[in-house]
Amino acid sequence: MTKAELVAEIAKKSKLSKADAERAINSFVDVAKKTLKKEARLALAGFGTFVVSKRKARKGRNPRTGETIKIKASKVVRFKAGKALKEKL
């Protein structure tokens, strides 16, 4: 599903205009980014939890040349589905 499809579906279900639905989605994304940037977690009951996880530096391999390379440590966002979402799947 694309963002445009999501906006249309939310607008239809909530009886909002598409512009209002898009503003709501954009607001959610902005709040989620700010929350996760603080390395906090974002939990949505019945849906799941977004958390920031740290990856250690590691060695990798360039698939084109086979040469060993160093991969820097990084932060990644992980999602853990909630119980209600798992049951729906």
PDB file of N, CA, C and O in Angstrom:
ATOM      1  N   MET A   1       0.843  -1.177   0.000  1.00  0.00           N
ATOM      2  CA  MET A   1       0.000   0.000   0.000  1.00  0.00           C
ATOM      3  C   MET A   1       0.887   1.239   0.000  1.00  0.00           C
ATOM      4  O   MET A   1       1.839   1.335   0.775  1.00  0.00           O
ATOM      5  N   THR A   2       0.572   2.163  -0.858  1.00  0.00           N
ATOM      6  CA  THR A   2       1.330   3.409  -0.926  1.00  0.00           C
ATOM      7  C   THR A   2       0.727   4.426   0.034  1.00  0.00           C
ATOM      8  O   THR A   2      -0.354   4.216   0.584  1.00  0.00           O
ATOM      9  N   LYS A   3       1.445   5.534   0.227  1.00  0.00           N
ATOM     10  CA  LYS A   3       0.946   6.581   1.106  1.00  0.00           C
ATOM     11  C   LYS A   3      -0.373   7.141   0.573  1.00  0.00           C
ATOM     12  O   LYS A   3      -1.293   7.400   1.348  1.00  0.00           O
ATOM     13  N   ALA A   4      -0.469   7.328  -0.733  1.00  0.00           N
ATOM     14  CA  ALA A   4      -1.691   7.864  -1.338  1.00  0.00           C
ATOM     15  C   ALA A   4      -2.871   6.922  -1.090  1.00  0.00           C
ATOM     16  O   ALA A   4      -3.979   7.378  -0.811  1.00  0.00           O
ATOM     17  N   GLU A   5      -2.642   5.628  -1.190  1.00  0.00           N
ATOM     18  CA  GLU A   5      -3.695   4.655  -0.929  1.00  0.00           C
ATOM     19  C   GLU A   5      -4.098   4.673   0.550  1.00  0.00           C
ATOM     20  O   GLU A   5      -5.277   4.560   0.883  1.00  0.00           O
ATOM     21  N   LEU A   6      -3.106   4.816   1.428  1.00  0.00           N
ATOM     22  CA  LEU A   6      -3.372   4.897   2.859  1.00  0.00           C
ATOM     23  C   LEU A   6      -4.192   6.136   3.183  1.00  0.00           C
ATOM     24  O   LEU A   6      -5.153   6.060   3.949  1.00  0.00           O
ATOM     25  N   VAL A   7      -3.830   7.265   2.614  1.00  0.00           N
ATOM     26  CA  VAL A   7      -4.576   8.514   2.818  1.00  0.00           C
ATOM     27  C   VAL A   7      -6.020   8.330   2.367  1.00  0.00           C
ATOM     28  O   VAL A   7      -6.945   8.714   3.081  1.00  0.00           O
ATOM     29  N   ALA A   8      -6.217   7.751   1.198  1.00  0.00           N
ATOM     30  CA  ALA A   8      -7.571   7.551   0.669  1.00  0.00           C
ATOM     31  C   ALA A   8      -8.384   6.630   1.580  1.00  0.00           C
ATOM     32  O   ALA A   8      -9.560   6.894   1.833  1.00  0.00           O
ATOM     33  N   GLU A   9      -7.780   5.570   2.065  1.00  0.00           N
ATOM     34  CA  GLU A   9      -8.479   4.621   2.932  1.00  0.00           C
ATOM     35  C   GLU A   9      -8.843   5.247   4.278  1.00  0.00           C
ATOM     36  O   GLU A   9      -9.951   5.049   4.776  1.00  0.00           O
ATOM     37  N   ILE A  10      -7.919   5.997   4.863  1.00  0.00           N
ATOM     38  CA  ILE A  10      -8.198   6.666   6.138  1.00  0.00           C
ATOM     39  C   ILE A  10      -9.276   7.724   5.954  1.00  0.00           C
ATOM     40  O   ILE A  10     -10.166   7.856   6.794  1.00  0.00           O
ATOM     41  N   ALA A  11      -9.202   8.474   4.867  1.00  0.00           N
ATOM     42  CA  ALA A  11     -10.223   9.495   4.593  1.00  0.00           C
ATOM     43  C   ALA A  11     -11.604   8.850   4.471  1.00  0.00           C
ATOM     44  O   ALA A  11     -12.590   9.377   4.988  1.00  0.00           O
ATOM     45  N   LYS A  12     -11.667   7.724   3.795  1.00  0.00           N
ATOM     46  CA  LYS A  12     -12.938   7.030   3.596  1.00  0.00           C
ATOM     47  C   LYS A  12     -13.497   6.488   4.919  1.00  0.00           C
ATOM     48  O   LYS A  12     -14.681   6.655   5.213  1.00  0.00           O
ATOM     49  N   LYS A  13     -12.634   5.839   5.711  1.00  0.00           N
ATOM     50  CA  LYS A  13     -13.095   5.219   6.961  1.00  0.00           C
ATOM     51  C   LYS A  13     -13.443   6.250   8.040  1.00  0.00           C
ATOM     52  O   LYS A  13     -14.364   6.040   8.830  1.00  0.00           O
ATOM     53  N   SER A  14     -12.703   7.366   8.070  1.00  0.00           N
ATOM     54  CA  SER A  14     -12.924   8.362   9.129  1.00  0.00           C
ATOM     55  C   SER A  14     -13.817   9.511   8.679  1.00  0.00           C
ATOM     56  O   SER A  14     -14.129  10.407   9.463  1.00  0.00           O
ATOM     57  N   LYS A  15     -14.225   9.479   7.423  1.00  0.00           N
ATOM     58  CA  LYS A  15     -15.064  10.527   6.846  1.00  0.00           C
ATOM     59  C   LYS A  15     -14.397  11.901   6.926  1.00  0.00           C
ATOM     60  O   LYS A  15     -15.058  12.918   7.135  1.00  0.00           O
ATOM     61  N   LEU A  16     -13.073  11.906   6.756  1.00  0.00           N
ATOM     62  CA  LEU A  16     -12.300  13.148   6.671  1.00  0.00           C
ATOM     63  C   LEU A  16     -12.019  13.429   5.207  1.00  0.00           C
ATOM     64  O   LEU A  16     -12.166  12.550   4.358  1.00  0.00           O
ATOM     65  N   SER A  17     -11.617  14.648   4.916  1.00  0.00           N
ATOM     66  CA  SER A  17     -11.169  14.931   3.559  1.00  0.00           C
ATOM     67  C   SER A  17      -9.793  14.291   3.387  1.00  0.00           C
ATOM     68  O   SER A  17      -9.108  13.991   4.365  1.00  0.00           O
ATOM     69  N   LYS A  18      -9.407  14.089   2.146  1.00  0.00           N
ATOM     70  CA  LYS A  18      -8.080  13.511   1.894  1.00  0.00           C
ATOM     71  C   LYS A  18      -6.982  14.422   2.429  1.00  0.00           C
ATOM     72  O   LYS A  18      -5.963  13.937   2.920  1.00  0.00           O
ATOM     73  N   ALA A  19      -7.176  15.725   2.341  1.00  0.00           N
ATOM     74  CA  ALA A  19      -6.174  16.677   2.837  1.00  0.00           C
ATOM     75  C   ALA A  19      -6.017  16.542   4.350  1.00  0.00           C
ATOM     76  O   ALA A  19      -4.898  16.558   4.863  1.00  0.00           O
ATOM     77  N   ASP A  20      -7.148  16.406   5.072  1.00  0.00           N
ATOM     78  CA  ASP A  20      -7.095  16.237   6.530  1.00  0.00           C
ATOM     79  C   ASP A  20      -6.443  14.907   6.907  1.00  0.00           C
ATOM     80  O   ASP A  20      -5.649  14.841   7.845  1.00  0.00           O
ATOM     81  N   ALA A  21      -6.781  13.859   6.173  1.00  0.00           N
ATOM     82  CA  ALA A  21      -6.198  12.546   6.440  1.00  0.00           C
ATOM     83  C   ALA A  21      -4.689  12.579   6.205  1.00  0.00           C
ATOM     84  O   ALA A  21      -3.929  12.001   6.982  1.00  0.00           O
ATOM     85  N   GLU A  22      -4.255  13.249   5.143  1.00  0.00           N
ATOM     86  CA  GLU A  22      -2.813  13.344   4.866  1.00  0.00           C
ATOM     87  C   GLU A  22      -2.101  14.149   5.948  1.00  0.00           C
ATOM     88  O   GLU A  22      -0.996  13.790   6.354  1.00  0.00           O
ATOM     89  N   ARG A  23      -2.716  15.230   6.421  1.00  0.00           N
ATOM     90  CA  ARG A  23      -2.114  16.006   7.518  1.00  0.00           C
ATOM     91  C   ARG A  23      -1.992  15.153   8.778  1.00  0.00           C
ATOM     92  O   ARG A  23      -0.995  15.240   9.495  1.00  0.00           O
ATOM     93  N   ALA A  24      -2.985  14.345   9.044  1.00  0.00           N
ATOM     94  CA  ALA A  24      -2.945  13.466  10.222  1.00  0.00           C
ATOM     95  C   ALA A  24      -1.812  12.446  10.098  1.00  0.00           C
ATOM     96  O   ALA A  24      -1.083  12.213  11.062  1.00  0.00           O
ATOM     97  N   ILE A  25      -1.663  11.849   8.940  1.00  0.00           N
ATOM     98  CA  ILE A  25      -0.592  10.874   8.726  1.00  0.00           C
ATOM     99  C   ILE A  25       0.765  11.549   8.836  1.00  0.00           C
ATOM    100  O   ILE A  25       1.674  11.020   9.477  1.00  0.00           O
ATOM    101  N   ASN A  26       0.909  12.725   8.210  1.00  0.00           N
ATOM    102  CA  ASN A  26       2.181  13.449   8.284  1.00  0.00           C
ATOM    103  C   ASN A  26       2.514  13.836   9.726  1.00  0.00           C
ATOM    104  O   ASN A  26       3.675  13.787  10.134  1.00  0.00           O
ATOM    105  N   SER A  27       1.499  14.219  10.489  1.00  0.00           N
ATOM    106  CA  SER A  27       1.711  14.560  11.900  1.00  0.00           C
ATOM    107  C   SER A  27       2.174  13.340  12.683  1.00  0.00           C
ATOM    108  O   SER A  27       3.088  13.439  13.502  1.00  0.00           O
ATOM    109  N   PHE A  28       1.554  12.196  12.438  1.00  0.00           N
ATOM    110  CA  PHE A  28       1.964  10.970  13.115  1.00  0.00           C
ATOM    111  C   PHE A  28       3.418  10.629  12.787  1.00  0.00           C
ATOM    112  O   PHE A  28       4.192  10.284  13.680  1.00  0.00           O
ATOM    113  N   VAL A  29       3.784  10.724  11.526  1.00  0.00           N
ATOM    114  CA  VAL A  29       5.151  10.406  11.107  1.00  0.00           C
ATOM    115  C   VAL A  29       6.148  11.356  11.773  1.00  0.00           C
ATOM    116  O   VAL A  29       7.205  10.917  12.227  1.00  0.00           O
ATOM    117  N   ASP A  30       5.832  12.632  11.836  1.00  0.00           N
ATOM    118  CA  ASP A  30       6.717  13.609  12.479  1.00  0.00           C
ATOM    119  C   ASP A  30       6.905  13.309  13.965  1.00  0.00           C
ATOM    120  O   ASP A  30       8.025  13.338  14.476  1.00  0.00           O
ATOM    121  N   VAL A  31       5.801  13.020  14.652  1.00  0.00           N
ATOM    122  CA  VAL A  31       5.878  12.701  16.083  1.00  0.00           C
ATOM    123  C   VAL A  31       6.674  11.405  16.292  1.00  0.00           C
ATOM    124  O   VAL A  31       7.478  11.313  17.220  1.00  0.00           O
ATOM    125  N   ALA A  32       6.453  10.422  15.440  1.00  0.00           N
ATOM    126  CA  ALA A  32       7.181   9.151  15.550  1.00  0.00           C
ATOM    127  C   ALA A  32       8.680   9.369  15.365  1.00  0.00           C
ATOM    128  O   ALA A  32       9.485   8.808  16.108  1.00  0.00           O
ATOM    129  N   LYS A  33       9.056  10.176  14.384  1.00  0.00           N
ATOM    130  CA  LYS A  33      10.479  10.463  14.151  1.00  0.00           C
ATOM    131  C   LYS A  33      11.117  11.137  15.364  1.00  0.00           C
ATOM    132  O   LYS A  33      12.205  10.754  15.794  1.00  0.00           O
ATOM    133  N   LYS A  34      10.432  12.143  15.911  1.00  0.00           N
ATOM    134  CA  LYS A  34      10.977  12.863  17.069  1.00  0.00           C
ATOM    135  C   LYS A  34      11.102  11.936  18.274  1.00  0.00           C
ATOM    136  O   LYS A  34      12.093  11.992  19.003  1.00  0.00           O
ATOM    137  N   THR A  35      10.109  11.093  18.481  1.00  0.00           N
ATOM    138  CA  THR A  35      10.127  10.168  19.608  1.00  0.00           C
ATOM    139  C   THR A  35      11.262   9.162  19.466  1.00  0.00           C
ATOM    140  O   THR A  35      11.992   8.912  20.425  1.00  0.00           O
ATOM    141  N   LEU A  36      11.416   8.590  18.290  1.00  0.00           N
ATOM    142  CA  LEU A  36      12.453   7.582  18.078  1.00  0.00           C
ATOM    143  C   LEU A  36      13.846   8.204  18.065  1.00  0.00           C
ATOM    144  O   LEU A  36      14.819   7.546  18.431  1.00  0.00           O
ATOM    145  N   LYS A  37      13.950   9.460  17.651  1.00  0.00           N
ATOM    146  CA  LYS A  37      15.252  10.130  17.646  1.00  0.00           C
ATOM    147  C   LYS A  37      15.794  10.261  19.065  1.00  0.00           C
ATOM    148  O   LYS A  37      17.005  10.227  19.282  1.00  0.00           O
ATOM    149  N   LYS A  38      14.887  10.410  20.028  1.00  0.00           N
ATOM    150  CA  LYS A  38      15.289  10.490  21.430  1.00  0.00           C
ATOM    151  C   LYS A  38      15.643   9.107  21.978  1.00  0.00           C
ATOM    152  O   LYS A  38      15.932   8.954  23.165  1.00  0.00           O
ATOM    153  N   GLU A  39      15.617   8.117  21.111  1.00  0.00           N
ATOM    154  CA  GLU A  39      15.859   6.715  21.451  1.00  0.00           C
ATOM    155  C   GLU A  39      14.810   6.175  22.409  1.00  0.00           C
ATOM    156  O   GLU A  39      15.082   5.279  23.208  1.00  0.00           O
ATOM    157  N   ALA A  40      13.638   6.717  22.322  1.00  0.00           N
ATOM    158  CA  ALA A  40      12.518   6.226  23.116  1.00  0.00           C
ATOM    159  C   ALA A  40      11.796   5.159  22.303  1.00  0.00           C
ATOM    160  O   ALA A  40      12.163   4.867  21.165  1.00  0.00           O
ATOM    161  N   ARG A  41      10.783   4.594  22.900  1.00  0.00           N
ATOM    162  CA  ARG A  41       9.986   3.633  22.168  1.00  0.00           C
ATOM    163  C   ARG A  41       8.626   4.241  21.916  1.00  0.00           C
ATOM    164  O   ARG A  41       8.175   5.121  22.649  1.00  0.00           O
ATOM    165  N   LEU A  42       7.991   3.771  20.891  1.00  0.00           N
ATOM    166  CA  LEU A  42       6.668   4.244  20.523  1.00  0.00           C
ATOM    167  C   LEU A  42       5.749   3.036  20.501  1.00  0.00           C
ATOM    168  O   LEU A  42       5.853   2.187  19.615  1.00  0.00           O
ATOM    169  N   ALA A  43       4.859   2.955  21.464  1.00  0.00           N
ATOM    170  CA  ALA A  43       3.964   1.811  21.581  1.00  0.00           C
ATOM    171  C   ALA A  43       2.547   2.212  21.213  1.00  0.00           C
ATOM    172  O   ALA A  43       2.025   3.205  21.719  1.00  0.00           O
ATOM    173  N   LEU A  44       1.937   1.451  20.347  1.00  0.00           N
ATOM    174  CA  LEU A  44       0.546   1.655  19.952  1.00  0.00           C
ATOM    175  C   LEU A  44      -0.217   0.399  20.364  1.00  0.00           C
ATOM    176  O   LEU A  44      -0.079  -0.654  19.740  1.00  0.00           O
ATOM    177  N   ALA A  45      -1.016   0.518  21.410  1.00  0.00           N
ATOM    178  CA  ALA A  45      -1.749  -0.633  21.938  1.00  0.00           C
ATOM    179  C   ALA A  45      -2.581  -1.280  20.838  1.00  0.00           C
ATOM    180  O   ALA A  45      -3.278  -0.597  20.087  1.00  0.00           O
ATOM    181  N   GLY A  46      -2.500  -2.587  20.753  1.00  0.00           N
ATOM    182  CA  GLY A  46      -3.253  -3.329  19.751  1.00  0.00           C
ATOM    183  C   GLY A  46      -2.577  -3.386  18.397  1.00  0.00           C
ATOM    184  O   GLY A  46      -3.023  -4.123  17.517  1.00  0.00           O
ATOM    185  N   PHE A  47      -1.517  -2.627  18.211  1.00  0.00           N
ATOM    186  CA  PHE A  47      -0.813  -2.620  16.926  1.00  0.00           C
ATOM    187  C   PHE A  47       0.608  -3.133  17.087  1.00  0.00           C
ATOM    188  O   PHE A  47       0.966  -4.160  16.510  1.00  0.00           O
ATOM    189  N   GLY A  48       1.424  -2.426  17.867  1.00  0.00           N
ATOM    190  CA  GLY A  48       2.798  -2.861  18.060  1.00  0.00           C
ATOM    191  C   GLY A  48       3.664  -1.767  18.636  1.00  0.00           C
ATOM    192  O   GLY A  48       3.183  -0.698  19.012  1.00  0.00           O
ATOM    193  N   THR A  49       4.965  -2.055  18.698  1.00  0.00           N
ATOM    194  CA  THR A  49       5.927  -1.146  19.295  1.00  0.00           C
ATOM    195  C   THR A  49       7.099  -0.919  18.347  1.00  0.00           C
ATOM    196  O   THR A  49       7.652  -1.861  17.779  1.00  0.00           O
ATOM    197  N   PHE A  50       7.465   0.350  18.189  1.00  0.00           N
ATOM    198  CA  PHE A  50       8.653   0.726  17.438  1.00  0.00           C
ATOM    199  C   PHE A  50       9.745   1.039  18.456  1.00  0.00           C
ATOM    200  O   PHE A  50       9.502   1.790  19.400  1.00  0.00           O
ATOM    201  N   VAL A  51      10.946   0.479  18.286  1.00  0.00           N
ATOM    202  CA  VAL A  51      12.062   0.761  19.182  1.00  0.00           C
ATOM    203  C   VAL A  51      13.318   0.986  18.352  1.00  0.00           C
ATOM    204  O   VAL A  51      13.456   0.467  17.245  1.00  0.00           O
ATOM    205  N   VAL A  52      14.239   1.781  18.924  1.00  0.00           N
ATOM    206  CA  VAL A  52      15.527   2.009  18.277  1.00  0.00           C
ATOM    207  C   VAL A  52      16.500   0.990  18.848  1.00  0.00           C
ATOM    208  O   VAL A  52      16.603   0.822  20.063  1.00  0.00           O
ATOM    209  N   SER A  53      17.207   0.316  17.963  1.00  0.00           N
ATOM    210  CA  SER A  53      18.168  -0.701  18.359  1.00  0.00           C
ATOM    211  C   SER A  53      19.532  -0.322  17.796  1.00  0.00           C
ATOM    212  O   SER A  53      19.625   0.299  16.737  1.00  0.00           O
ATOM    213  N   LYS A  54      20.575  -0.697  18.503  1.00  0.00           N
ATOM    214  CA  LYS A  54      21.931  -0.390  18.034  1.00  0.00           C
ATOM    215  C   LYS A  54      22.552  -1.632  17.416  1.00  0.00           C
ATOM    216  O   LYS A  54      22.448  -2.734  17.954  1.00  0.00           O
ATOM    217  N   ARG A  55      23.199  -1.432  16.276  1.00  0.00           N
ATOM    218  CA  ARG A  55      23.956  -2.495  15.623  1.00  0.00           C
ATOM    219  C   ARG A  55      25.428  -2.233  15.858  1.00  0.00           C
ATOM    220  O   ARG A  55      25.895  -1.104  15.705  1.00  0.00           O
ATOM    221  N   LYS A  56      26.148  -3.247  16.222  1.00  0.00           N
ATOM    222  CA  LYS A  56      27.589  -3.105  16.421  1.00  0.00           C
ATOM    223  C   LYS A  56      28.296  -3.037  15.071  1.00  0.00           C
ATOM    224  O   LYS A  56      27.766  -3.476  14.050  1.00  0.00           O
ATOM    225  N   ALA A  57      29.502  -2.477  15.089  1.00  0.00           N
ATOM    226  CA  ALA A  57      30.322  -2.487  13.875  1.00  0.00           C
ATOM    227  C   ALA A  57      30.659  -3.936  13.562  1.00  0.00           C
ATOM    228  O   ALA A  57      30.829  -4.755  14.465  1.00  0.00           O
ATOM    229  N   ARG A  58      30.753  -4.244  12.281  1.00  0.00           N
ATOM    230  CA  ARG A  58      31.041  -5.627  11.906  1.00  0.00           C
ATOM    231  C   ARG A  58      31.758  -5.670  10.567  1.00  0.00           C
ATOM    232  O   ARG A  58      31.877  -4.664   9.868  1.00  0.00           O
ATOM    233  N   LYS A  59      32.227  -6.850  10.233  1.00  0.00           N
ATOM    234  CA  LYS A  59      32.870  -7.039   8.933  1.00  0.00           C
ATOM    235  C   LYS A  59      31.853  -7.586   7.956  1.00  0.00           C
ATOM    236  O   LYS A  59      30.989  -8.386   8.312  1.00  0.00           O
ATOM    237  N   GLY A  60      31.971  -7.143   6.728  1.00  0.00           N
ATOM    238  CA  GLY A  60      31.090  -7.616   5.672  1.00  0.00           C
ATOM    239  C   GLY A  60      31.908  -7.955   4.450  1.00  0.00           C
ATOM    240  O   GLY A  60      33.137  -7.885   4.480  1.00  0.00           O
ATOM    241  N   ARG A  61      31.245  -8.318   3.388  1.00  0.00           N
ATOM    242  CA  ARG A  61      31.941  -8.679   2.169  1.00  0.00           C
ATOM    243  C   ARG A  61      31.280  -7.984   0.993  1.00  0.00           C
ATOM    244  O   ARG A  61      30.060  -8.018   0.836  1.00  0.00           O
ATOM    245  N   ASN A  62      32.107  -7.351   0.167  1.00  0.00           N
ATOM    246  CA  ASN A  62      31.611  -6.724  -1.050  1.00  0.00           C
ATOM    247  C   ASN A  62      31.263  -7.857  -2.014  1.00  0.00           C
ATOM    248  O   ASN A  62      32.149  -8.603  -2.430  1.00  0.00           O
ATOM    249  N   PRO A  63      29.980  -7.999  -2.377  1.00  0.00           N
ATOM    250  CA  PRO A  63      29.602  -9.128  -3.227  1.00  0.00           C
ATOM    251  C   PRO A  63      30.189  -9.068  -4.640  1.00  0.00           C
ATOM    252  O   PRO A  63      30.330 -10.094  -5.305  1.00  0.00           O
ATOM    253  N   ARG A  64      30.522  -7.882  -5.080  1.00  0.00           N
ATOM    254  CA  ARG A  64      31.062  -7.742  -6.432  1.00  0.00           C
ATOM    255  C   ARG A  64      32.523  -8.186  -6.501  1.00  0.00           C
ATOM    256  O   ARG A  64      32.931  -8.873  -7.438  1.00  0.00           O
ATOM    257  N   THR A  65      33.308  -7.781  -5.487  1.00  0.00           N
ATOM    258  CA  THR A  65      34.745  -8.070  -5.529  1.00  0.00           C
ATOM    259  C   THR A  65      35.167  -9.172  -4.566  1.00  0.00           C
ATOM    260  O   THR A  65      36.252  -9.738  -4.703  1.00  0.00           O
ATOM    261  N   GLY A  66      34.307  -9.481  -3.586  1.00  0.00           N
ATOM    262  CA  GLY A  66      34.670 -10.481  -2.589  1.00  0.00           C
ATOM    263  C   GLY A  66      35.569  -9.915  -1.501  1.00  0.00           C
ATOM    264  O   GLY A  66      35.978 -10.644  -0.597  1.00  0.00           O
ATOM    265  N   GLU A  67      35.880  -8.639  -1.572  1.00  0.00           N
ATOM    266  CA  GLU A  67      36.772  -7.982  -0.623  1.00  0.00           C
ATOM    267  C   GLU A  67      36.061  -7.778   0.723  1.00  0.00           C
ATOM    268  O   GLU A  67      34.875  -7.451   0.761  1.00  0.00           O
ATOM    269  N   THR A  68      36.800  -7.976   1.828  1.00  0.00           N
ATOM    270  CA  THR A  68      36.262  -7.753   3.160  1.00  0.00           C
ATOM    271  C   THR A  68      36.233  -6.257   3.441  1.00  0.00           C
ATOM    272  O   THR A  68      37.202  -5.544   3.178  1.00  0.00           O
ATOM    273  N   ILE A  69      35.096  -5.786   3.985  1.00  0.00           N
ATOM    274  CA  ILE A  69      34.953  -4.372   4.300  1.00  0.00           C
ATOM    275  C   ILE A  69      34.463  -4.216   5.738  1.00  0.00           C
ATOM    276  O   ILE A  69      33.906  -5.149   6.317  1.00  0.00           O
ATOM    277  N   LYS A  70      34.674  -3.027   6.309  1.00  0.00           N
ATOM    278  CA  LYS A  70      34.186  -2.738   7.646  1.00  0.00           C
ATOM    279  C   LYS A  70      32.846  -2.022   7.515  1.00  0.00           C
ATOM    280  O   LYS A  70      32.706  -1.081   6.734  1.00  0.00           O
ATOM    281  N   ILE A  71      31.867  -2.478   8.286  1.00  0.00           N
ATOM    282  CA  ILE A  71      30.559  -1.834   8.322  1.00  0.00           C
ATOM    283  C   ILE A  71      30.450  -1.112   9.655  1.00  0.00           C
ATOM    284  O   ILE A  71      30.610  -1.722  10.713  1.00  0.00           O
ATOM    285  N   LYS A  72      30.179   0.183   9.605  1.00  0.00           N
ATOM    286  CA  LYS A  72      30.128   1.001  10.821  1.00  0.00           C
ATOM    287  C   LYS A  72      28.945   0.615  11.702  1.00  0.00           C
ATOM    288  O   LYS A  72      27.957   0.050  11.232  1.00  0.00           O
ATOM    289  N   ALA A  73      29.066   0.931  12.986  1.00  0.00           N
ATOM    290  CA  ALA A  73      27.957   0.754  13.909  1.00  0.00           C
ATOM    291  C   ALA A  73      26.839   1.701  13.483  1.00  0.00           C
ATOM    292  O   ALA A  73      27.101   2.775  12.943  1.00  0.00           O
ATOM    293  N   SER A  74      25.605   1.305  13.726  1.00  0.00           N
ATOM    294  CA  SER A  74      24.478   2.147  13.327  1.00  0.00           C
ATOM    295  C   SER A  74      23.283   1.903  14.238  1.00  0.00           C
ATOM    296  O   SER A  74      23.264   0.972  15.042  1.00  0.00           O
ATOM    297  N   LYS A  75      22.299   2.761  14.087  1.00  0.00           N
ATOM    298  CA  LYS A  75      21.046   2.611  14.806  1.00  0.00           C
ATOM    299  C   LYS A  75      19.974   2.250  13.785  1.00  0.00           C
ATOM    300  O   LYS A  75      19.958   2.783  12.675  1.00  0.00           O
ATOM    301  N   VAL A  76      19.082   1.346  14.164  1.00  0.00           N
ATOM    302  CA  VAL A  76      17.999   0.939  13.274  1.00  0.00           C
ATOM    303  C   VAL A  76      16.688   0.939  14.046  1.00  0.00           C
ATOM    304  O   VAL A  76      16.670   0.765  15.264  1.00  0.00           O
ATOM    305  N   VAL A  77      15.605   1.135  13.331  1.00  0.00           N
ATOM    306  CA  VAL A  77      14.282   1.073  13.944  1.00  0.00           C
ATOM    307  C   VAL A  77      13.744  -0.343  13.741  1.00  0.00           C
ATOM    308  O   VAL A  77      13.775  -0.888  12.637  1.00  0.00           O
ATOM    309  N   ARG A  78      13.263  -0.909  14.813  1.00  0.00           N
ATOM    310  CA  ARG A  78      12.670  -2.243  14.754  1.00  0.00           C
ATOM    311  C   ARG A  78      11.203  -2.142  15.167  1.00  0.00           C
ATOM    312  O   ARG A  78      10.820  -1.277  15.955  1.00  0.00           O
ATOM    313  N   PHE A  79      10.406  -3.033  14.623  1.00  0.00           N
ATOM    314  CA  PHE A  79       8.981  -3.078  14.939  1.00  0.00           C
ATOM    315  C   PHE A  79       8.628  -4.447  15.473  1.00  0.00           C
ATOM    316  O   PHE A  79       8.983  -5.467  14.883  1.00  0.00           O
ATOM    317  N   LYS A  80       7.927  -4.464  16.596  1.00  0.00           N
ATOM    318  CA  LYS A  80       7.445  -5.718  17.160  1.00  0.00           C
ATOM    319  C   LYS A  80       5.934  -5.655  17.161  1.00  0.00           C
ATOM    320  O   LYS A  80       5.340  -4.795  17.811  1.00  0.00           O
ATOM    321  N   ALA A  81       5.311  -6.567  16.431  1.00  0.00           N
ATOM    322  CA  ALA A  81       3.858  -6.575  16.323  1.00  0.00           C
ATOM    323  C   ALA A  81       3.219  -6.901  17.660  1.00  0.00           C
ATOM    324  O   ALA A  81       3.715  -7.750  18.401  1.00  0.00           O
ATOM    325  N   GLY A  82       2.122  -6.231  17.969  1.00  0.00           N
ATOM    326  CA  GLY A  82       1.368  -6.484  19.185  1.00  0.00           C
ATOM    327  C   GLY A  82       0.513  -7.729  19.050  1.00  0.00           C
ATOM    328  O   GLY A  82       0.345  -8.268  17.955  1.00  0.00           O
ATOM    329  N   LYS A  83      -0.017  -8.174  20.159  1.00  0.00           N
ATOM    330  CA  LYS A  83      -0.814  -9.402  20.184  1.00  0.00           C
ATOM    331  C   LYS A  83      -2.014  -9.331  19.251  1.00  0.00           C
ATOM    332  O   LYS A  83      -2.269 -10.276  18.505  1.00  0.00           O
ATOM    333  N   ALA A  84      -2.755  -8.226  19.280  1.00  0.00           N
ATOM    334  CA  ALA A  84      -3.948  -8.089  18.442  1.00  0.00           C
ATOM    335  C   ALA A  84      -3.596  -8.153  16.959  1.00  0.00           C
ATOM    336  O   ALA A  84      -4.323  -8.761  16.173  1.00  0.00           O
ATOM    337  N   LEU A  85      -2.493  -7.531  16.579  1.00  0.00           N
ATOM    338  CA  LEU A  85      -2.069  -7.569  15.167  1.00  0.00           C
ATOM    339  C   LEU A  85      -1.645  -8.976  14.780  1.00  0.00           C
ATOM    340  O   LEU A  85      -1.985  -9.443  13.693  1.00  0.00           O
ATOM    341  N   LYS A  86      -0.925  -9.646  15.630  1.00  0.00           N
ATOM    342  CA  LYS A  86      -0.495 -11.025  15.350  1.00  0.00           C
ATOM    343  C   LYS A  86      -1.700 -11.934  15.137  1.00  0.00           C
ATOM    344  O   LYS A  86      -1.700 -12.786  14.249  1.00  0.00           O
ATOM    345  N   GLU A  87      -2.719 -11.742  15.959  1.00  0.00           N
ATOM    346  CA  GLU A  87      -3.923 -12.580  15.827  1.00  0.00           C
ATOM    347  C   GLU A  87      -4.662 -12.328  14.526  1.00  0.00           C
ATOM    348  O   GLU A  87      -5.270 -13.245  13.975  1.00  0.00           O
ATOM    349  N   LYS A  88      -4.619 -11.091  14.023  1.00  0.00           N
ATOM    350  CA  LYS A  88      -5.289 -10.761  12.756  1.00  0.00           C
ATOM    351  C   LYS A  88      -4.567 -11.369  11.555  1.00  0.00           C
ATOM    352  O   LYS A  88      -5.182 -11.647  10.525  1.00  0.00           O
ATOM    353  N   LEU A  89      -3.257 -11.572  11.699  1.00  0.00           N
ATOM    354  CA  LEU A  89      -2.474 -12.125  10.600  1.00  0.00           C
ATOM    355  C   LEU A  89      -2.643 -13.622  10.574  1.00  0.00           C
ATOM    356  O   LEU A  89      -2.065 -14.294   9.720  1.00  0.00           O
TER     357      LEU A  89
END
